[in-house]
Amino acid sequence: MNKKSLLSLILTFTLASSVCAREGISSVFDNSYAEENIEMCLKEGLSKLGIDINKEIPSENLSAIHQILKYTYENNIHKMRFETDNSTYTKKTGQEAVFDKDGNLVTNDWNRGSFNLGTYDDPITKFEVDIWPWLVWGNTANDPTVMEERFFHYIMDLDNGIQGYLFFKDKENLETVSFTELDEMDRAVYHLFNYILFNEDYEYKLSKEKISFYTTSAENYWMYLEQICGLITNNEDSSGIIEKLSSEKDFNLDRLELLGIKEYDRKGRLFKETMYDLKWNDVFIVYYFYDLKDNLSFSRHSSGVTTTYTKIDDNTVSEEWSNDIKKTYVYKDGNLVKEIFYQPDLEEPDYIEYFFDENGLETYYRANDGRTSWNEYNDSNLLVYRHSDEGNEYYFGYQFWSDGTVKKRMCYKLNK
């Protein structure tokens, strides 16, 4: 089976998402970071998904789950935020080290190695003591990643275990697992993976009858795996804003195309931006990183470009790209009022000016060539609609953290 980038598969799913709301696995664990009882956290999350952990799982599913997890090695979970050249080494005694492409020890809070308490020979226990705590709490107290992000990278590693299972010839002699002899935590773990791997709502199912369907066609397998990606999260409007707007402005939701996503952490910091090039069917991603004082420090782009941010004074921030592009951000009363772009091949810089009302809401912005876009807000002061003098229309949907702060903002373009 030819290897595809799972990340591109995920992005393809994201691009094809509908506007209608759908709850993902990660969303039921929104408060997991504050949960001290790791076992209760898993059980309560499964309950929100409508899963009864005492309901017996078919024995063939139990054996398959055990086999898959046994060969789900920690690899991609140490390659987050475009550090794809990292290599992970683990001793039998549990010590783990991660090195970058130059052989340097990785020490950042999101990809660094940790001490493993479990072993792959006992994959359920390993998930309970090593993987699940990491999914819930992250790598360190300062780990900037969110559960959804960590879960996606874990699915990349799970992919290896699934493919190993598909091509394992002696499936009749897989290790037998007795559901009645499992304790509650073990049952919860098996139910989590039964939901992920053998979900009854899947169109492409992981059944014995379908094994050859996947081993003889990579495309069929990626369709199956795409379903797993779709379980983890969603990039759709859960606020109901867009549905309301479609009625008020009289347009069909099918005319909307996802143009971009901004994702925020619990502190309200923008940490990820995904932009879709609808013309070339391409995706561009940026991760943003902050220092311990919550100042924007640098960003890393999917194209390989990195940027650094420097505070010039209380109202000015400079951004320098590794490809010689420079930007300057000018603020007034905490609002961005001017964005200046410097490029080597331009004699004069381009710029955008932003204009605000008395409440501090950005009402419109204008580029140096005169192009102008206007914004509209709802009663909660959320940006919901934008239109330009070129005739383009954009609609915005939202997802929220459990405390009501914005988790994601989705931008959709209206096709004419």
C-alpha atoms as one frame of an Amber mdcrd trajectory, in Angstrom:
protein
   0.000   0.000   0.000   1.514   3.345  -1.027   1.923   5.800   1.847   0.079
   9.101   1.585   0.489  12.010   3.924  -2.181  11.581   6.543  -2.052  15.291
   7.127  -3.166  15.984   3.560  -5.951  13.475   4.050  -7.092  15.330   7.144
  -7.019  18.609   5.288  -9.022  17.121   2.439 -11.658  16.098   4.970 -11.637
  19.548   6.501 -12.106  21.194   3.131 -15.046  18.955   2.317 -16.789  19.540
   5.661 -20.358  20.740   5.667 -21.558  23.816   7.527 -23.847  21.841   9.831
 -22.600  21.154  13.359 -21.254  17.784  14.388 -19.568  16.957  17.701 -16.110
  15.404  17.572 -14.273  13.230  20.071 -12.008  16.056  21.181 -14.931  18.374
  21.917 -16.351  16.059  24.606 -13.042  16.411  26.442 -12.937  20.226  26.335
 -12.368  20.432  30.087  -9.987  17.474  30.226  -6.920  19.654  30.792  -8.261
  20.475  34.293  -9.283  16.885  35.130  -7.233  15.288  37.898  -8.896  11.876
  37.678  -7.713  10.548  34.332  -9.945   7.487  34.481 -13.085   9.478  35.253
 -12.219  11.851  32.424 -12.303   9.009  29.881 -15.485   7.471  31.256 -17.392
  10.750  31.298 -16.261  11.567  27.777 -17.447   8.202  26.486 -20.758   8.745
  28.242 -21.174  12.053  26.360 -20.630  10.084  23.146 -23.450   7.750  24.180
 -21.133   4.803  24.883 -21.953   2.323  27.654 -18.612   0.890  28.783 -20.308
  -2.177  30.240 -21.826  -3.184  26.917 -19.908  -6.187  25.613 -17.708  -5.699
  22.553 -17.460  -8.510  19.953 -14.429 -10.719  20.689 -12.977 -10.257  17.185
 -13.028  -6.479  17.705 -11.242  -6.813  21.037  -8.506  -8.929  19.471  -8.114
  -6.526  16.566  -7.883  -3.499  18.875  -5.223  -5.235  20.978  -3.216  -6.098
  17.860  -3.486  -2.617  16.362  -2.409  -0.831  19.538   0.487  -3.247  19.981
   2.015  -1.809  16.799   1.010   1.814  17.285   4.423   3.232  18.045   5.190
   6.731  19.322   6.494   8.450  16.249   4.283  11.163  14.784   3.232  12.404
  18.219   6.756  13.813  18.501   6.566  15.547  15.109   3.913  18.148  15.819
   3.888  21.622  14.313   5.909  20.753  11.206   8.863  19.162  13.001   8.492
  16.183  10.682  12.176  15.210  10.667  12.260  14.357  14.380  13.301  10.827
  15.369  12.234   9.089  18.575  14.313   6.568  20.543  12.980   4.639  23.517
  14.889   2.352  25.873  13.340  -0.800  27.301  13.644   0.854  30.709  11.245
   3.612  29.590  13.541   6.551  28.904  12.705   8.359  25.693  14.633  10.903
  23.645  13.686  12.838  20.523  16.274  14.237  18.105  15.860  16.672  15.243
  17.240  16.236  11.712  20.632  17.611  12.807  20.943  15.198  15.709  20.122
  17.786  18.355  18.054  16.787  21.362  14.522  18.186  21.088  13.641  20.022
  24.286  10.539  22.036  23.385   7.381  21.437  25.402   5.346  19.827  22.619
   7.726  17.283  21.035  10.307  16.474  23.698  10.687  12.915  24.953   9.202
  11.693  28.216   9.458   8.689  30.498   7.312   5.745  29.416   5.694   3.664
  32.122   4.083   1.124  29.795   5.333  -1.246  27.090   3.981  -2.207  23.671
   3.651  -5.821  24.830   0.794  -4.613  27.050  -0.745  -2.011  24.712  -3.895
  -1.292  26.730  -1.934  -0.469  29.865   0.508   1.586  27.794  -2.352   3.646
  26.424  -3.710   4.155  29.953  -0.439   5.251  31.581   1.428   6.923  28.698
  -0.822   7.949  25.811  -4.102   8.918  27.465  -2.468  11.234  30.052  -0.550
  12.884  27.200  -3.721  13.308  25.128  -5.475  14.900  28.106  -2.735  17.031
  29.661  -0.084  17.405  26.966   3.634  16.830  27.317   4.388  19.467  29.957
   2.571  22.186  31.860   3.666  24.626  29.137   2.693  22.452  26.168   0.879
  24.852  23.787  -0.945  22.130  21.830  -4.631  21.313  22.320  -6.165  17.848
  22.569  -7.540  17.917  19.040  -4.053  18.575  17.698  -2.507  15.804  19.786
  -5.251  13.345  18.838  -4.653  13.935  15.132  -0.965  13.116  15.456  -1.831
  10.042  17.473  -4.112   8.918  14.632  -1.095   9.184  12.329   0.634   6.627
  14.543  -2.517   4.533  14.829  -2.457   4.339  11.037   0.696   2.196  11.278
  -1.040  -0.233  13.615  -4.127  -0.439  11.417  -2.111  -1.192   8.296  -0.131
  -3.824  10.183  -3.387  -5.480  11.199  -4.785  -5.393   7.661  -1.771  -7.274
   6.302  -1.427  -9.664   9.263  -2.142 -13.083   7.755  -2.901 -15.127  10.872
  -5.867 -13.167  12.175  -7.569 -16.321  13.442  -4.833 -16.713  16.040  -4.763
 -13.184  17.416  -4.571 -12.873  21.182  -7.975 -13.564  22.763  -9.371 -10.902
  25.075 -12.168 -11.685  27.540 -14.424  -8.677  28.001 -15.881  -9.981  31.276
 -12.409 -10.149  32.823 -11.552  -6.544  32.004 -11.629  -3.872  34.702 -13.561
  -0.646  34.099 -10.624   1.360  32.777  -9.660  -1.402  30.346 -13.262  -1.588
  29.165 -13.303   2.163  28.656 -10.143   2.036  26.515 -11.471  -0.814  24.390
 -14.744   1.062  23.918 -12.901   4.216  22.855 -11.087   2.296  20.131 -14.143
   0.270  19.209 -15.812   3.625  18.561 -12.825   4.881  16.566 -12.042   1.739
  14.576 -15.379  -0.073  14.275 -17.852   2.787  14.375 -21.297   1.597  13.296
 -21.943   4.799  11.362 -18.977   4.301   9.035 -19.719   3.702   5.396 -16.297
   2.034   5.062 -16.101  -0.506   7.879 -13.146  -2.422   9.273 -14.693  -5.876
   8.951 -13.235  -9.207   7.832 -15.219  -8.980   4.621 -13.609  -5.629   3.816
  -9.947  -6.528   4.483  -9.126  -7.254   0.830 -11.114  -4.136  -0.109  -8.446
  -2.095   1.707  -5.306  -4.139   1.054  -5.851  -4.039  -2.705  -6.796  -0.358
  -2.943  -5.017   2.467  -1.165  -7.858   4.829  -2.070 -10.390   2.610  -0.309
  -8.198   2.505   2.780  -7.823   6.275   2.870 -11.597   6.576   2.674 -11.793
   4.424   5.795  -9.096   6.428   7.563 -10.751   9.693   6.590 -13.762   8.621
   8.633 -11.560   8.325  11.724 -10.219  11.815  11.107 -13.790  13.033  10.907
 -14.561  11.554  14.328 -11.795  13.444  16.067 -12.970  16.941  15.293 -15.072
  19.111  13.067 -14.526  22.491  11.453 -18.149  23.405  11.142 -20.291  26.150
  12.599 -21.761  25.006  15.915 -23.066  28.477  16.783 -26.031  28.428  14.393
 -24.917  31.817  13.081 -24.530  30.824   9.440 -27.861  28.988   9.304 -29.531
  32.106  10.657 -27.749  34.302   8.123 -28.687  31.994   5.253 -32.321  32.600
   6.112 -31.923  36.354   6.586 -29.859  36.902   3.425 -31.641  34.190   1.415
 -28.857  31.922   0.182 -28.384  28.164   0.111 -25.766  26.711   2.470 -24.495
  24.542  -0.397 -23.093  27.687  -2.009 -20.566  28.181   0.802 -16.957  27.013
   0.502 -14.615  26.858   3.467 -11.923  29.477   2.912 -10.058  29.560   6.205
 -10.007  28.581   9.878  -8.536  30.404  12.848  -8.034  28.358  16.018  -7.596
  29.829  19.499  -6.412  28.313  22.763  -8.103  28.808  26.105  -6.157  32.006
  26.693  -7.646  33.490  23.536  -4.350  33.262  21.634  -4.429  32.473  17.923
  -2.290  29.336  17.613  -3.208  27.952  14.196  -4.462  29.377  10.938  -5.516
  27.257   7.974  -6.121  28.879   4.588  -7.499  27.155   1.502  -6.611  28.119
  -2.038  -9.861  27.186  -3.760  -8.461  27.896  -7.221  -5.491  25.517  -6.917
  -7.031  23.166  -4.327  -4.105  23.802  -2.002  -3.790  24.310   1.749  -1.587
  26.679   3.706  -1.111  26.339   7.479   0.566  28.584  10.036   1.303  27.764
  13.687   1.912  30.645  16.103   4.156  30.380  19.164   4.244  32.554  22.289
   6.757  33.233  25.036   6.045  32.713  28.751   4.630  36.242  28.944   2.121
  35.411  26.178   3.868  37.649  23.653   3.811  36.383  20.063   7.328  35.083
  19.456   7.470  33.294  16.100   5.419  31.354  13.567   6.081  28.318  11.419
   4.449  27.839   8.006   3.627  24.673   6.098   5.701  26.040   3.212   8.814
  25.892   5.405   8.932  29.646   5.996   9.406  30.864   9.562   8.763  34.332
  10.937   9.929  36.169  14.051   8.123  38.974  15.838   9.816  41.893  17.584
   8.085  44.539  19.676   9.465  47.900  18.541   7.438  49.993  20.995   4.031
  49.875  22.696   2.244  50.457  19.374   4.497  48.781  16.805   5.459  45.165
  16.101   7.852  44.041  13.372   7.563  40.673  11.605  10.475  39.259   9.612
  10.101  36.260   7.322  12.884  33.827   6.488  12.285  34.587   2.779  13.102
  38.309   3.234   9.526  39.542   3.439   8.913  42.038   6.249   5.738  43.372
   7.834   5.010  46.070  10.348   1.902  46.182  12.527   0.772  49.513  13.957
  -1.677  49.604  16.878  -3.779  52.284  18.515  -5.746  51.747  21.723  -5.027
  48.024  21.394  -6.477  47.762  17.867  -4.496  46.991  14.716  -4.875  50.119
  12.553  -2.262  49.551   9.857  -0.463  46.572   8.351   2.529  47.352   6.110
   4.074  44.792   3.711   7.658  45.067   2.497   8.839  42.786  -0.324  12.250
  42.819  -2.052  10.739  43.243  -5.534   8.498  46.190  -4.593   9.751  49.775
  -4.633   6.977  50.942  -2.321   5.395  48.856   0.426   1.774  47.758   0.291
  -0.437  48.422   3.262  -3.908  47.912   4.700  -5.615  50.378   7.038  -8.291
  49.267   9.516 -11.113  51.476  10.803 -13.136  51.049  14.009 -16.343  52.333
  15.554 -16.745  53.805  19.026 -17.115  50.291  20.491 -13.774  49.144  19.108
 -15.285  46.973  16.373 -13.538  46.931  13.013 -16.108  48.325  10.592 -14.060
  48.225   7.392 -10.533  48.048   6.016  -8.952  49.526   2.919  -5.828  48.555
   0.959  -3.456  51.111  -0.533  -4.930  50.407  -4.011  -8.367  51.430  -2.746
  -9.964  47.998  -2.399 -12.320  48.035   0.568 -14.188  45.433   2.640 -16.954
  46.059   5.199 -17.830  43.983   8.275 -21.090  43.176  10.040 -21.476  41.851
  13.605 -24.199  40.095  15.583 -25.560  41.097  18.999 -22.616  39.301  20.665
 -20.145  41.463  18.711 -18.972  38.481  16.670 -17.955  39.110  13.076 -20.554
  37.262  10.979 -20.489  38.809   7.498 -18.034  40.634   5.230 -18.489  41.996
   1.736 -16.046  43.748  -0.563 -16.345  46.392  -3.264 -15.371  43.647  -5.723
 -18.620  41.816  -4.982 -17.219  39.037  -2.800 -19.213  37.860   0.227 -17.907
  35.993   3.264 -19.703  34.379   6.204 -18.247  33.418   9.562 -19.153  30.513
  11.830 -17.846  29.709  15.294 -17.075  27.023  17.815 -16.611  27.833  21.482
 -14.728  26.501  24.460 -16.891  25.441  27.395 -16.362  28.855  29.050 -17.830
  30.632  26.006 -14.583  31.958  24.522 -13.964  31.414  20.819 -12.287  28.108
  19.961 -12.504  28.301  16.160 -13.632  30.839  13.617 -14.480  29.487  10.168
 -14.622  31.761   7.132 -16.786  30.678   4.175 -16.915  32.301   0.761 -20.247
  32.524  -1.028 -20.063  31.143  -4.562 -21.940  33.254  -7.059
